[in-house]
Amino acid sequence: MGRRVAGLLGGLILACTSALAGAATDLPAALDLRAEAQEAAAAGLPLIVIYSRKDCKYCETVKRDYLKPLAGKPQAPDKVFIRQINQDSEQPLSDFKGKASTHAKLAASEKIKLVPVVAFSPAYVRAGAILALYQTPSQVGVQAAGLLGEVLRHKKLLSAPVDSSDFEIAFNAQVSAALGLTIDPQLLRNALRQQEGQP
């Protein structure tokens, strides 16, 4: 009996510790994505969205080791605009078109199945951002297949995060014209690829 009680208490403490750790790494929850994208664009900031879930330890790692430090730097709130969407939450929000939804429904509509996902989406451009750098599903699939091949060949998991090997640029010509900027998205993409040492 004593062992059972000790085991139950241990499990309860572990669950509480996990919940507190998750809460400590949480970032501001998305409430109105269209308004938040427009606010970020007006401030000239990138809008970063992370899809997360309570039971996802990798989500906590990404938030704790990368996004929280980014948001916590002295210049941070003025330099980044981060919102969290919880795949397992029915918390209400408005999507990029202003339509009422929930965190879980939006994640499902964006076909988010595995988390964490950190998104830089062309939807932000449609919402008013001047441009967005993003990966298409096919680009993600090609890179994932290549990485999986490496893992199977060497029978060893990757030891470090892997950067995106390809990307696209979505461009908002209307916002660019209003700001008096002239940008050629293809030239910009080629220049960025060259800088990254990509063909």
N, C-alpha and C positions, 0 to 999 in steps of 0.2 A: 504493500500500500504506500509506504513511504517513498519507495523508488518511483512508483507511478506518479505520485504528487510532485516529486522532484523533477520527473521528466516533463510533466505538464507545465510546471513553472518555468523550466528551462526553455521549452518551446514557446511559451508566452513571452518570455523575456527576449528571445531571439526574434520573434515576430515584431515586437514593439521596437526593438533596435533597428530592424530592417525598415520599418515604416518611418522611423525618425530619420534614418539615413537618407531615405528617398525624399522625404520632405525637405531635408537640408539642401539637396541638390536641385530641387525644382526651380524652374525659371518661370517668368510671368506667363500665365496661361493666355492663349489666344481668346479674344472676346469678339472682335469685329475685324476680320482680316482685311476687308476692303479699306476700312478707315485706317488700320494700322499700316498697311502698305502705302497708302497715300501720305500718312504722317511721316513714315520713314523716307519716302521719296522727296517730300518737301524739305526735310532736313538734310538731304543728300546722303542718307545712310543706307547700307544694305539691310534688307529684312531677312533674317535667318529664322527658319522654322524647324524645330526638332520634333519629330513624332516619337513619343515615348510610351512607356507602360510601367505600372507599379512593380511588376515582377521581373522586370528586365534589368539584369545586373550590368549588361553592356551599356544600356542607356545611362545608368548612373555613372559609369566610368566616363562616357563622353561628356556628360554634363559637368561632372566634378573636375575632370582633368583638362578640359578644353574650353567649353562654353562659359562656365562660371568664372574661371580666371580671366577670360576675355572680357566678360561683363564687369569684372571687379577691378580692372585696372583704373588708375586715377583718372584717365581721360575717357573711361569706358562709356557710361550711359550716353555720352555725346558722340560716340564713335560706332557703336553697334546697336542694333534693334533686334532683340531675340524674343521669339514667342514659342511656347510649348503647346503641342497638341497631344492629348492623352488618348491613345488608341482604345483604352478600356474605360473611358469616362463618358457619361451622358450629359456632361456639362454643356449648356447651350452656347452657341456661337453663331456669328453671321459669316458666311463664306466670302470668297473674293467677289462674288456678284451681288452681295448684300442679302443673300437668301438665308433664312433661318435654318440652322442645322444643329448638330451636336459634334463634339470632338470625335466620338466613335463613328458617326455617320460620315463625317468628312474624311476620316482616315480610310474608311471602306470605299468611298467614292473615288479616292485618289489611288485605290488599289494597293494601299499599304498593308502588307501582311507580316513582314519581318521588321522589327525595330532594333536599334535606333535607325532613323532616317533623318538626315539633316538636309533640308531642301532649299535650293535656290531655284525658283520656278519661273517659267515664262508667264505664269498667271500674275506675278508681281508686276510685270510690264503692262499687262492689260489693266491692272489696277492703278497704274500711274507712275511706276518707276521708269527711269530713262532706259535702263537696260538690265538684263539678267544673264548671268553665266550659269549654265545648267547642263546636265547630262540627259539624253533621251533614254527611254527604256531599252532600246536596241544597243546603245553604247554601253549601258550598264551591263546588259546581258553578255555582250562580246567580251568585256573586260573580266566579268565574273567567270566566264567559261575558261578564259586563259589562265586565270589565277587558280581555278580548280585543277586544271591540267598540271600546273606546276606542283601543287600540293600532292596530287596522286603520283606524279613522277618521282618526286623526292621523298614521299611518305613523311612529310613534315609540314606542320602548320606554319603559316606566315608569322614571323616574329615581330612585325611592326605594321602599323597602318599603311595602306597603299593609296597614293594619290590617284585621282582620276586620270585616265590616259587619253581621253577625248572629251570634247564638250561642244556646245553650241552657244550662240549669243542671240538672245531676243532683244529687239531694239524698238523703242517707242519714238517714231519720227515726229509725232505731234508734240510731245514734251520737249524733244530736242530742239525743234523749231522755235518753240515758245521761249526756250532758254538761249536761243541764238547760237546753238552749237551745231557743228557739222561733223558727223561721225559716220564712217563707212564700217558697218559691222563685220563685213568679210575681211577687210584689211586689218581690223582690230583682232579678229580671231586668228588670222595668219601670223600677226606679230606676236600674239600671246603664245601660240603653238611653237613658233621659232624660239621664243625666250625660254620655253620649257624643254627645248631640244627635241621637239616632235616634228615629223615630216609634214 
